[in-house]
């Protein structure tokens, strides 16, 4: 019997495992890097063990440290979570060799399926040979053999781009998964990403728990997932489930796993088998009424599954909330998460809580929000409404993208494909701030100032406040009169530091306001308070390349020194933030006149990386 579980992971993943363990009366052990010493998963566990020595980005890849932590803390089982070492057969063996229970598939099954190249060979689908590719084979996808989550993936549409794409994918895969192996496969455009959740015990029973659709992806990273996959024929659904069971039985699989397919023109193309729980597993849990982590624990203890899985009921949709800025090429965002709440009736899985700092070392996902309802239409509507009413105060997020995607006609009619964001991202991310949000922010601020005797101007003199919304400045005017605050075009019904009610053309509108230093949140709109008179801005030389995010300089192009000639678009510096690499390229053809950074250097937003003087 399992009495204590160490989660070999961090953040939302570890918190998810701990929740089920607590409900089962099982003690929990967290591991953490120095950067995660105060992270939620380390705080909620019964015991937390520091992983010493390694850099924050690599700490959770140290199998030896994690096994030692389990033994030291008295854990008798290890749950790998998802990501990091969850698909590492050597780690599974090390856990078993230490006399601990491994809450995952046998190492041999991981070895067979965790490498996508070996999995394809097992299913009779060898990858493409790089040296044999021709223009007729394009486009192709360069893909990491280990891991997932969109890391180590590049679409190649020209043969002369292949070598650089493979180099970049190798570096990113090695950083994220500790394995730089990559391979090439055909890139099927405008297909649907469909997967099947499998669950197998050690007694020969394998469940196929229906389908999930994960077609809404940006840069190969899933954004919105749902179960079951809508619009598939019964015949195709049966085929997908049968193939998934076949893959599991082929390697004597035990535990939870996911078999992924690309569906195009009514045909299923095998992609890979992930030998772990997936980030999107909650939608399957909602539809089947299961706790998949609890099932993993029972299987690890030797219990048998029932001959047949429970019946599916209703529809579930999940949205991933990321700290990223669409106005700046989706760069990961850092800072304090002041508040994160969602309305009752939806599920929130997160590794953060109010007041936590969002750093640069790990994935920028803040939370997953899941809605379940009797029908797809109801579930989609419920999730979009919950996200709209959620309180998210802190770094900029992709919330607006999620809401607009869920309400887009192509998604609501279930006609989406993996090319959804290629077609619609520009319109889905077009700025559409609430025009009354700056006024509400100003009136709330005015109430706060009035408490400290700030109203000494003449009543007729208009007050002016300036805010930036999505990078664009907005100036608002209002007056403080003997009867209260007034503004042109609206009637101010109520105004205090936290709530403003305006009547606009006879319609009352409520604005909840929260301020944290210069950051102001008005309902779902984030504003930055600006000084009334703009301060002088620091000047940079033309051609200056500034860091778009905090991160680490992981590479500088070979041979580049001050005085080197560069072509427009030529890579100069590679930054890594939250396990993703970002290439900084020359804006023009010219001469590199400054290169003040070095490999391994930590940089902040706005740090000067290089200067290219135009020819």
C-alpha angles and dihedrals in degrees: 000000000000113000104165130028129196114204107216092209144057145237122011092356095057093042089053092053092045092053092060092042092054091050089052093048093249120144116239133221123194128196121206143181120229088261089056098045091117097031119132095248090056092048099048097046120095089233131017125198124198116228103216135208107012126101112266094251092054103037097094091052092065103103092180093056093047094050090047089050091052092051094044093050093047096245115159097196139037126212112198097204111200127303126018108049098351092109097037112115093194090057091050090051092048090053092050093044088056089059094252129133113253111216094206144061123307114280089244091057091048090050092051097046110021090074105069091207093057092043092054091049090051090053091046095255111117117191123251119273111244094214092052098052120122133184088264090065093059138149099048134169122232106209138181112249090217131043129008141212093117093292118135094019129127132170111221120200099166127048092226089061094055100086095050091045092053092048092051093046091049093052094047093046093049091051095047101037107015089243122095098189113129134175140189127243135168113278110228108201122211096010125132124254106226127171138183124220112222129192121187134179131207091256099070102267118130122185123201103204098200129265136304127201115218099166097128100087132151116202088351091301117122115244107170126020133180143183131251102026103244126234100018118137117245089244093054092045091053090048092051093049092047091051091049092052090046091053091050094048092047090069100031089250122201124186134015121333142153129227113203129206139178110225118203131157090359093303129115119226115194112233108171147307117247108210095210144052113292128231088242096053093113092076090059090046090053095049096045098035092237138134101219093192089054089050090051090053092049092048091049088054090054100256119149126237120237113264091255132027121244119272119270116246128192129329133291132198128191130197124195114222111210131187097233136124117234090191090063104044093281094291113178113260129221135193141084120331097215099179138003121175135144130199121268116271099050130083121245119197112184143149093208137075136187112301097020120139116236106216137192101249104077146037113307094227109125099181150333119239117200131190126190126191140153093265137028093244091055094045093050092047091047094051095046091050093048092051090048091053096040119116109232113168116172136043119020111272141191092250095122091050090053094050094046092046092052090050097044113117093231090057098040089052091048094238095124125129135182087274092064095109093041086062102036112021095102095054093039091056099040108130112259107165120177104263091217096050095089091050091049090050091050094048092049089049090048090055090053092049093048090060089065098048096266096144104091100121122100111280092239094054111101119232119225129208128177128207136173117226116186088344093306119115120235126190121202132188131205139156135228109219135172089265094048139266120345136182134181118265097014141064115234104223096173137354131180134142094278106028135039123182118194129184110217116185090337095312120113117223126190122214120190109204131197126173129199110181104300095345115095126187118201110182102302096340122098118207135180117219111232129200113260090240112039115241120231111278121229110253125226127195116262110271094031114155112210127192107261091202141010111273148110128292100235099170144013118200112267114265097007114140134152106294096031119136115238136187125229108272094019112141114249109164134016117211124194121206127164091354093303125109122225121195118218110206136192110271093209141009109269146084128324101235099172136023106168099164132083134205111277094024118139112227135188130217108291097021111148108248102172144334124226116193112207117246 
